[in-house]
Structures are given as structure tokens and as C-alpha cells.
Amino acid sequence: MDFGQTFAGIDKSLTNVLGDDATLDINGDGVTVVQVKGLFEAPWLQPRIGSLNTEITEPQFTIDQSVDLSAVVEGTTTLTVRASVYDVVDLQPDGTGLTVLVLRPQ
């Protein structure tokens, strides 16, 4: 197993244990709904690393490569997490198997 595969496995394990449950509505109409797990971050949650504030300016949800995001349509797909609904406005794959979904509150 190479370095990238090792860390992909670690990311998946951490997400399964510590991640937030969410619902990804691919078409935003309640028909194609996928249950997902990932890391939800938002500026109003004041995420910190040690004593430093992170630079998060909009809510985002980080998801691993096990979820097929090929049908996601920016501006149409919605994500429900922590009882709030968000529009997915951008997908930002990081090249390591994680993708950040940039969100906008509805």
C-alpha cells in the first residue's frame, strides 16, 4: 500500500467515527438522496487549530472519495446537515481523495 492509500484509509476511518451525518440531494428535489458522512465546518462555529482561527469564510462539508459526486450540480444539489439545508455552490477536490463542498445557506 502506498502513502496516499494509507492516508485515504485513515481519512475514511476518522470520518466514520468523528464525521457529521448529512443528506446529499443530488437534484434538489428529494428524489435522488444519498446519506453521507463528512466534516462540516462553518465560520459561525469558530473552528480553531490550537489558538489560531481557521480561514473559513463560508460553510463547507468535506467528503471522501467513497461518495460518487459525479452527478452533483453546483447550485442545484443540496446538502442537509445539522438540521440546516445548504446549496452546494462549488466542489473543490484536493487531489488526495477528499473533496470540499462549498455551501450556501438556503
PyMOL commands that place a pseudoatom at each C-alpha (Angstrom):
pseudoatom trace, name=CA, resn=MET, resi=1, chain=A, elem=C, hetatm=0, pos=[0.000, 0.000, 0.000]
pseudoatom trace, name=CA, resn=ASP, resi=2, chain=A, elem=C, hetatm=0, pos=[1.408, 3.399, -0.939]
pseudoatom trace, name=CA, resn=PHE, resi=3, chain=A, elem=C, hetatm=0, pos=[1.433, 6.576, 1.142]
pseudoatom trace, name=CA, resn=GLY, resi=4, chain=A, elem=C, hetatm=0, pos=[-1.719, 8.033, -0.491]
pseudoatom trace, name=CA, resn=GLN, resi=5, chain=A, elem=C, hetatm=0, pos=[-3.720, 4.847, 0.036]
pseudoatom trace, name=CA, resn=THR, resi=6, chain=A, elem=C, hetatm=0, pos=[-2.646, 4.694, 3.667]
pseudoatom trace, name=CA, resn=PHE, resi=7, chain=A, elem=C, hetatm=0, pos=[-3.873, 8.213, 4.369]
pseudoatom trace, name=CA, resn=ALA, resi=8, chain=A, elem=C, hetatm=0, pos=[-7.096, 7.669, 2.406]
pseudoatom trace, name=CA, resn=GLY, resi=9, chain=A, elem=C, hetatm=0, pos=[-7.806, 4.761, 4.759]
pseudoatom trace, name=CA, resn=ILE, resi=10, chain=A, elem=C, hetatm=0, pos=[-7.041, 6.908, 7.801]
pseudoatom trace, name=CA, resn=ASP, resi=11, chain=A, elem=C, hetatm=0, pos=[-9.296, 9.717, 6.487]
pseudoatom trace, name=CA, resn=LYS, resi=12, chain=A, elem=C, hetatm=0, pos=[-12.157, 7.259, 5.950]
pseudoatom trace, name=CA, resn=SER, resi=13, chain=A, elem=C, hetatm=0, pos=[-11.747, 5.762, 9.436]
pseudoatom trace, name=CA, resn=LEU, resi=14, chain=A, elem=C, hetatm=0, pos=[-11.723, 9.184, 11.107]
pseudoatom trace, name=CA, resn=THR, resi=15, chain=A, elem=C, hetatm=0, pos=[-14.734, 10.331, 9.102]
pseudoatom trace, name=CA, resn=ASN, resi=16, chain=A, elem=C, hetatm=0, pos=[-16.694, 7.215, 10.064]
pseudoatom trace, name=CA, resn=VAL, resi=17, chain=A, elem=C, hetatm=0, pos=[-16.009, 7.799, 13.758]
pseudoatom trace, name=CA, resn=LEU, resi=18, chain=A, elem=C, hetatm=0, pos=[-15.991, 11.596, 14.049]
pseudoatom trace, name=CA, resn=GLY, resi=19, chain=A, elem=C, hetatm=0, pos=[-17.869, 12.779, 10.965]
pseudoatom trace, name=CA, resn=ASP, resi=20, chain=A, elem=C, hetatm=0, pos=[-21.209, 14.514, 10.680]
pseudoatom trace, name=CA, resn=ASP, resi=21, chain=A, elem=C, hetatm=0, pos=[-24.165, 12.681, 9.142]
pseudoatom trace, name=CA, resn=ALA, resi=22, chain=A, elem=C, hetatm=0, pos=[-25.711, 14.513, 6.201]
pseudoatom trace, name=CA, resn=THR, resi=23, chain=A, elem=C, hetatm=0, pos=[-28.112, 14.040, 3.312]
pseudoatom trace, name=CA, resn=LEU, resi=24, chain=A, elem=C, hetatm=0, pos=[-26.982, 14.930, -0.200]
pseudoatom trace, name=CA, resn=ASP, resi=25, chain=A, elem=C, hetatm=0, pos=[-29.955, 15.644, -2.500]
pseudoatom trace, name=CA, resn=ILE, resi=26, chain=A, elem=C, hetatm=0, pos=[-28.407, 15.418, -5.956]
pseudoatom trace, name=CA, resn=ASN, resi=27, chain=A, elem=C, hetatm=0, pos=[-31.191, 17.168, -7.903]
pseudoatom trace, name=CA, resn=GLY, resi=28, chain=A, elem=C, hetatm=0, pos=[-32.517, 19.271, -5.033]
pseudoatom trace, name=CA, resn=ASP, resi=29, chain=A, elem=C, hetatm=0, pos=[-35.970, 17.704, -5.453]
pseudoatom trace, name=CA, resn=GLY, resi=30, chain=A, elem=C, hetatm=0, pos=[-35.951, 14.931, -2.847]
pseudoatom trace, name=CA, resn=VAL, resi=31, chain=A, elem=C, hetatm=0, pos=[-35.796, 12.131, -5.437]
pseudoatom trace, name=CA, resn=THR, resi=32, chain=A, elem=C, hetatm=0, pos=[-32.096, 11.181, -5.603]
pseudoatom trace, name=CA, resn=VAL, resi=33, chain=A, elem=C, hetatm=0, pos=[-30.986, 11.333, -1.974]
pseudoatom trace, name=CA, resn=VAL, resi=34, chain=A, elem=C, hetatm=0, pos=[-27.730, 9.887, -0.626]
pseudoatom trace, name=CA, resn=GLN, resi=35, chain=A, elem=C, hetatm=0, pos=[-26.777, 9.548, 3.045]
pseudoatom trace, name=CA, resn=VAL, resi=36, chain=A, elem=C, hetatm=0, pos=[-23.190, 10.725, 3.539]
pseudoatom trace, name=CA, resn=LYS, resi=37, chain=A, elem=C, hetatm=0, pos=[-20.714, 11.302, 6.324]
pseudoatom trace, name=CA, resn=GLY, resi=38, chain=A, elem=C, hetatm=0, pos=[-18.130, 14.059, 6.350]
pseudoatom trace, name=CA, resn=LEU, resi=39, chain=A, elem=C, hetatm=0, pos=[-16.728, 17.038, 8.207]
pseudoatom trace, name=CA, resn=PHE, resi=40, chain=A, elem=C, hetatm=0, pos=[-18.980, 20.105, 8.470]
pseudoatom trace, name=CA, resn=GLU, resi=41, chain=A, elem=C, hetatm=0, pos=[-17.272, 23.432, 9.083]
pseudoatom trace, name=CA, resn=ALA, resi=42, chain=A, elem=C, hetatm=0, pos=[-18.781, 26.904, 9.231]
pseudoatom trace, name=CA, resn=PRO, resi=43, chain=A, elem=C, hetatm=0, pos=[-17.424, 30.327, 10.206]
pseudoatom trace, name=CA, resn=TRP, resi=44, chain=A, elem=C, hetatm=0, pos=[-20.056, 30.756, 12.939]
pseudoatom trace, name=CA, resn=LEU, resi=45, chain=A, elem=C, hetatm=0, pos=[-18.773, 27.586, 14.648]
pseudoatom trace, name=CA, resn=GLN, resi=46, chain=A, elem=C, hetatm=0, pos=[-15.416, 29.355, 15.199]
pseudoatom trace, name=CA, resn=PRO, resi=47, chain=A, elem=C, hetatm=0, pos=[-13.227, 26.423, 14.121]
pseudoatom trace, name=CA, resn=ARG, resi=48, chain=A, elem=C, hetatm=0, pos=[-9.775, 26.669, 15.637]
pseudoatom trace, name=CA, resn=ILE, resi=49, chain=A, elem=C, hetatm=0, pos=[-6.479, 24.902, 15.312]
pseudoatom trace, name=CA, resn=GLY, resi=50, chain=A, elem=C, hetatm=0, pos=[-4.781, 25.441, 18.647]
pseudoatom trace, name=CA, resn=SER, resi=51, chain=A, elem=C, hetatm=0, pos=[-5.132, 29.144, 19.327]
pseudoatom trace, name=CA, resn=LEU, resi=52, chain=A, elem=C, hetatm=0, pos=[-5.335, 30.156, 15.641]
pseudoatom trace, name=CA, resn=ASN, resi=53, chain=A, elem=C, hetatm=0, pos=[-8.621, 30.823, 13.856]
pseudoatom trace, name=CA, resn=THR, resi=54, chain=A, elem=C, hetatm=0, pos=[-9.023, 28.980, 10.576]
pseudoatom trace, name=CA, resn=GLU, resi=55, chain=A, elem=C, hetatm=0, pos=[-9.676, 30.990, 7.423]
pseudoatom trace, name=CA, resn=ILE, resi=56, chain=A, elem=C, hetatm=0, pos=[-13.117, 29.525, 6.712]
pseudoatom trace, name=CA, resn=THR, resi=57, chain=A, elem=C, hetatm=0, pos=[-15.328, 32.194, 5.133]
pseudoatom trace, name=CA, resn=GLU, resi=58, chain=A, elem=C, hetatm=0, pos=[-18.294, 30.043, 4.051]
pseudoatom trace, name=CA, resn=PRO, resi=59, chain=A, elem=C, hetatm=0, pos=[-19.776, 26.783, 5.305]
pseudoatom trace, name=CA, resn=GLN, resi=60, chain=A, elem=C, hetatm=0, pos=[-18.238, 23.666, 3.817]
pseudoatom trace, name=CA, resn=PHE, resi=61, chain=A, elem=C, hetatm=0, pos=[-18.535, 19.906, 4.027]
pseudoatom trace, name=CA, resn=THR, resi=62, chain=A, elem=C, hetatm=0, pos=[-15.509, 17.695, 3.376]
pseudoatom trace, name=CA, resn=ILE, resi=63, chain=A, elem=C, hetatm=0, pos=[-16.257, 14.257, 1.997]
pseudoatom trace, name=CA, resn=ASP, resi=64, chain=A, elem=C, hetatm=0, pos=[-14.053, 11.332, 0.956]
pseudoatom trace, name=CA, resn=GLN, resi=65, chain=A, elem=C, hetatm=0, pos=[-13.739, 9.614, -2.411]
pseudoatom trace, name=CA, resn=SER, resi=66, chain=A, elem=C, hetatm=0, pos=[-16.095, 6.774, -1.454]
pseudoatom trace, name=CA, resn=VAL, resi=67, chain=A, elem=C, hetatm=0, pos=[-19.043, 9.028, -2.365]
pseudoatom trace, name=CA, resn=ASP, resi=68, chain=A, elem=C, hetatm=0, pos=[-19.765, 9.418, -6.085]
pseudoatom trace, name=CA, resn=LEU, resi=69, chain=A, elem=C, hetatm=0, pos=[-20.049, 13.159, -6.698]
pseudoatom trace, name=CA, resn=SER, resi=70, chain=A, elem=C, hetatm=0, pos=[-20.170, 12.934, -10.495]
pseudoatom trace, name=CA, resn=ALA, resi=71, chain=A, elem=C, hetatm=0, pos=[-23.889, 13.841, -10.650]
pseudoatom trace, name=CA, resn=VAL, resi=72, chain=A, elem=C, hetatm=0, pos=[-23.612, 16.845, -8.308]
pseudoatom trace, name=CA, resn=VAL, resi=73, chain=A, elem=C, hetatm=0, pos=[-24.746, 20.059, -9.999]
pseudoatom trace, name=CA, resn=GLU, resi=74, chain=A, elem=C, hetatm=0, pos=[-23.446, 23.252, -8.445]
pseudoatom trace, name=CA, resn=GLY, resi=75, chain=A, elem=C, hetatm=0, pos=[-26.358, 25.490, -7.470]
pseudoatom trace, name=CA, resn=THR, resi=76, chain=A, elem=C, hetatm=0, pos=[-28.902, 22.637, -7.749]
pseudoatom trace, name=CA, resn=THR, resi=77, chain=A, elem=C, hetatm=0, pos=[-27.637, 19.936, -5.377]
pseudoatom trace, name=CA, resn=THR, resi=78, chain=A, elem=C, hetatm=0, pos=[-28.442, 20.490, -1.702]
pseudoatom trace, name=CA, resn=LEU, resi=79, chain=A, elem=C, hetatm=0, pos=[-26.898, 19.169, 1.489]
pseudoatom trace, name=CA, resn=THR, resi=80, chain=A, elem=C, hetatm=0, pos=[-28.759, 18.863, 4.770]
pseudoatom trace, name=CA, resn=VAL, resi=81, chain=A, elem=C, hetatm=0, pos=[-26.544, 18.740, 7.841]
pseudoatom trace, name=CA, resn=ARG, resi=82, chain=A, elem=C, hetatm=0, pos=[-27.270, 19.585, 11.491]
pseudoatom trace, name=CA, resn=ALA, resi=83, chain=A, elem=C, hetatm=0, pos=[-30.931, 20.286, 10.582]
pseudoatom trace, name=CA, resn=SER, resi=84, chain=A, elem=C, hetatm=0, pos=[-29.993, 23.021, 8.080]
pseudoatom trace, name=CA, resn=VAL, resi=85, chain=A, elem=C, hetatm=0, pos=[-30.217, 22.943, 4.287]
pseudoatom trace, name=CA, resn=TYR, resi=86, chain=A, elem=C, hetatm=0, pos=[-27.450, 24.323, 2.072]
pseudoatom trace, name=CA, resn=ASP, resi=87, chain=A, elem=C, hetatm=0, pos=[-26.969, 24.710, -1.671]
pseudoatom trace, name=CA, resn=VAL, resi=88, chain=A, elem=C, hetatm=0, pos=[-23.751, 23.161, -2.980]
pseudoatom trace, name=CA, resn=VAL, resi=89, chain=A, elem=C, hetatm=0, pos=[-22.117, 26.040, -4.871]
pseudoatom trace, name=CA, resn=ASP, resi=90, chain=A, elem=C, hetatm=0, pos=[-18.651, 24.606, -5.574]
pseudoatom trace, name=CA, resn=LEU, resi=91, chain=A, elem=C, hetatm=0, pos=[-16.723, 21.330, -5.460]
pseudoatom trace, name=CA, resn=GLN, resi=92, chain=A, elem=C, hetatm=0, pos=[-13.034, 21.527, -4.599]
pseudoatom trace, name=CA, resn=PRO, resi=93, chain=A, elem=C, hetatm=0, pos=[-11.216, 18.182, -4.870]
pseudoatom trace, name=CA, resn=ASP, resi=94, chain=A, elem=C, hetatm=0, pos=[-7.875, 18.334, -3.100]
pseudoatom trace, name=CA, resn=GLY, resi=95, chain=A, elem=C, hetatm=0, pos=[-6.090, 15.620, -5.062]
pseudoatom trace, name=CA, resn=THR, resi=96, chain=A, elem=C, hetatm=0, pos=[-5.775, 13.310, -2.045]
pseudoatom trace, name=CA, resn=GLY, resi=97, chain=A, elem=C, hetatm=0, pos=[-9.215, 11.703, -2.193]
pseudoatom trace, name=CA, resn=LEU, resi=98, chain=A, elem=C, hetatm=0, pos=[-11.082, 14.408, -0.285]
pseudoatom trace, name=CA, resn=THR, resi=99, chain=A, elem=C, hetatm=0, pos=[-13.487, 16.916, -1.816]
pseudoatom trace, name=CA, resn=VAL, resi=100, chain=A, elem=C, hetatm=0, pos=[-14.713, 20.091, -0.152]
pseudoatom trace, name=CA, resn=LEU, resi=101, chain=A, elem=C, hetatm=0, pos=[-18.309, 21.003, -0.940]
pseudoatom trace, name=CA, resn=VAL, resi=102, chain=A, elem=C, hetatm=0, pos=[-18.608, 24.769, -0.599]
pseudoatom trace, name=CA, resn=LEU, resi=103, chain=A, elem=C, hetatm=0, pos=[-22.082, 25.569, 0.727]
pseudoatom trace, name=CA, resn=ARG, resi=104, chain=A, elem=C, hetatm=0, pos=[-24.517, 28.485, 0.801]
pseudoatom trace, name=CA, resn=PRO, resi=105, chain=A, elem=C, hetatm=0, pos=[-27.320, 28.540, 3.401]
pseudoatom trace, name=CA, resn=GLN, resi=106, chain=A, elem=C, hetatm=0, pos=[-30.796, 28.400, 1.870]
for i in range(1, 106): cmd.bond("trace and resi %d" % i, "trace and resi %d" % (i + 1))
show_as sticks, trace
zoom trace
